[in-house]
């Protein structure tokens, strides 16, 4: 048991002795209740324990039990003191009664009809007086602890003599002539209580010597049984042998001496062996402690970081080998000198303020300093410190940890240079992009102007060609009327009609078809050029309503193809309503035009569930798709499908091949994306990703605080 533990916890023997004494008193009270002399006095020759004695013994046991606790509430402390005063008062009153002859008779209050001449014995009163006083002095510490121990020891000796008297048959040891004797169970209870009080606080007095030191504890544990058990047993055996006539006094004395010497020698040898084992364990512990100290020292000296300790004035009093290697100094050079001598001049004022804060608060946060090496170079270091106080609470020494951050500083410099280079390259690239953007904008304007000019210049000759073709067609009709004249020879008429109806009519129709196609191309070019200039009116758009309107506008084409169009729930989008309607109208028209006439056509317009995010784009997006079971797109045409004037199946439907180009331009102007998946002969699905309005729930999914997934990748 350590000193700290002993100070807060009594020895187990103290607890058992106190409870044993209380049990003896309770058994005596039970004996008075059932009128059993065996319970009241243990033997027929012994005096019975007085009931008042039993009650006061219980009070004394309670007082010792409370006094054994180092931390007591005020009520418990007062209770323990009262118990001691009750025991001492009991002894004092009975002593006064014996000395003065006053008949107080307070010890005859209980079981008075059965007591007869039984009362508290004089030596019992003296034991109560000494034990009660010891409890009070032991608990409240009114004087040195040895005073309380002396009183408790006096009680123990008196009780022990009474027990010996009963054991050896010597009445003079447990009673006074003409006075009632101390009962045997009373003597045993006093002995237990006195020893319990001595062992109650093993951190104080004699018990601290016997229990704290390993050697003292061992010797005490060996000699106590020798002094009590062996000596008592030898004396008892000698006395009984002499009384029985087995041997005379001389032989009895000799046997007593030999028995005692043998017990002493056996105890000495046993104790010596125990001490030898104790010394061996202590030496092993010392070797382990030295090895542990060496390991700890090695860890300290060769740690991956620097350690040093400073006194309250900031002078170095200890430093490890790691920091010495970093700085290139010897240990003797640095010990006793201020740490500021080994800091860069620019950091010394900051360190002085930092160390003052460490002394005040007890610890310091990590701060960067430059340490001076022997060669004059600087070592960038991260320094943290913790102050340790002395027993008076004053700052005594600071333990400082130093980390070499040279590599980190070099990395920071490299990163700084890279950032500067990156910023310069970004600035150069930005200027290049700005220049390219200006050139591109000028080129786009020139292209738009060129397209508009060419379209305008081409439209006038086309109008003339269209008009002349109609005039030629009208002239052909007039010629047919003239050829009906009977005066024209038959062979001339037939030859002329053949030229008019076959050759000339076919040429006129070819001219008109070419003019119509060229006019469509010019119109498509104009629409494409205008699409890049239109200012979009961004707003929340009900995609479902726009798609239903587009389906209704294409009802005739859908019916002529015998197709089925299925429109599922579509989300709310963010964009220009007219432009978004144009997207779905073109995709729907494209799907209708390229349905497979060999099987019933089916077109599905729907959206992927939930919103998504696009890398590098702010906000949420929705992915819609138009799926058909048409002719499909051959793999060879996949890369050119969004280019202008590209048609996969030219003979399947009329058009100029500008629809998907226009759709792609509108989608990209909205910040979205478009791609397709197709299998030739099975159908095509066009996917369109468009912005979704912020803060609007489309009713199709929970857009709360969920983590949005990435939008589907192009082609996937």
VENMOUR-V935651 format. One record per pair of residues at least 24 apart in sequence whose ideal C-beta (glycine too) atoms are under 6 Angstrom apart, sorted by the first residue. I is the first residue (numbers start at 0). J is the second residue. If there is no record, write none. Layout:
I&J, I&J
This chain:
2&202, 2&211, 5&201, 5&202, 6&69, 6&202, 7&69, 9&67, 9&199, 10&198, 10&201, 12&198, 13&67, 13&195, 13&198, 13&199, 16&191, 16&194, 16&195, 17&60, 17&63, 17&64, 17&195, 19&191, 20&60, 20&188, 20&191, 20&192, 21&57, 21&60, 23&184, 23&188, 24&53, 24&56, 24&57, 27&53, 28&53, 31&110, 40&182, 41&183, 41&184, 45&182, 45&183, 46&180, 46&182, 47&117, 48&182, 48&184, 48&185, 49&106, 49&117, 49&119, 50&109, 50&110, 51&106, 52&119, 52&185, 55&86, 55&89, 56&188, 58&82, 58&85, 59&86, 59&130, 59&192, 62&134, 63&195, 63&196, 63&199, 66&137, 66&138, 66&199, 67&199, 79&138, 83&131, 83&134, 83&135, 86&127, 86&130, 86&131, 87&128, 87&131, 87&132, 89&127, 90&124, 90&127, 90&128, 91&128, 93&119, 93&124, 94&124, 97&121, 118&179, 120&179, 120&180, 120&181, 121&175, 121&178, 122&181, 123&181, 123&185, 126&154, 126&157, 126&189, 129&153, 129&154, 130&154, 133&196, 144&203, 144&204, 148&204, 148&205, 151&193, 151&196, 151&197, 154&189, 154&193, 155&190, 155&193, 158&186, 158&189, 158&190, 159&190, 161&186, 162&186, 167&238, 213&277, 217&273, 221&266, 221&270, 225&262, 225&266, 229&262, 233&258, 233&259, 304&400, 304&402, 305&401, 307&399, 308&396, 308&398, 309&397, 310&396, 311&394, 313&337, 313&338, 313&354, 322&401, 325&378, 326&372, 327&372, 327&373, 328&373, 341&370, 341&371, 342&368, 343&369, 343&377, 357&384, 357&386, 357&397, 358&394, 361&386, 379&404, 379&405, 379&408, 447&528, 450&524, 450&528, 454&521, 454&524, 454&525, 457&521, 461&514, 461&517, 461&518, 464&514, 465&514, 468&507, 468&510, 468&511, 471&507, 472&507, 475&499, 475&503, 519&655, 520&655, 523&655, 523&657, 530&661, 530&664, 535&575, 535&578, 536&575, 539&571, 539&692, 540&572, 540&574, 540&576, 540&579, 542&569, 542&572, 543&569, 545&579, 545&580, 546&583, 546&604, 549&583, 549&584, 549&587, 553&587, 556&591, 560&591, 560&594, 560&600, 562&594, 562&600, 563&601, 564&602, 565&603, 566&604, 567&605, 569&606, 570&606, 570&621, 570&697, 570&699, 571&692, 571&695, 571&697, 572&689, 573&690, 573&692, 574&669, 578&665, 582&662, 582&665, 585&658, 585&662, 586&625, 586&685, 589&658, 590&625, 590&627, 592&652, 593&629, 593&630, 593&648, 593&651, 594&629, 595&629, 595&630, 601&628, 602&627, 608&700, 609&700, 610&691, 610&702, 610&707, 611&707, 611&708, 611&710, 612&707, 613&710, 618&690, 619&691, 620&688, 620&690, 620&691, 620&710, 621&691, 622&688, 622&710, 623&687, 624&684, 624&686, 625&685, 626&684, 627&682, 627&683, 628&682, 629&682, 631&677, 631&678, 631&679, 631&680, 631&681, 631&682, 631&683, 632&677, 632&683, 633&679, 674&713, 674&714
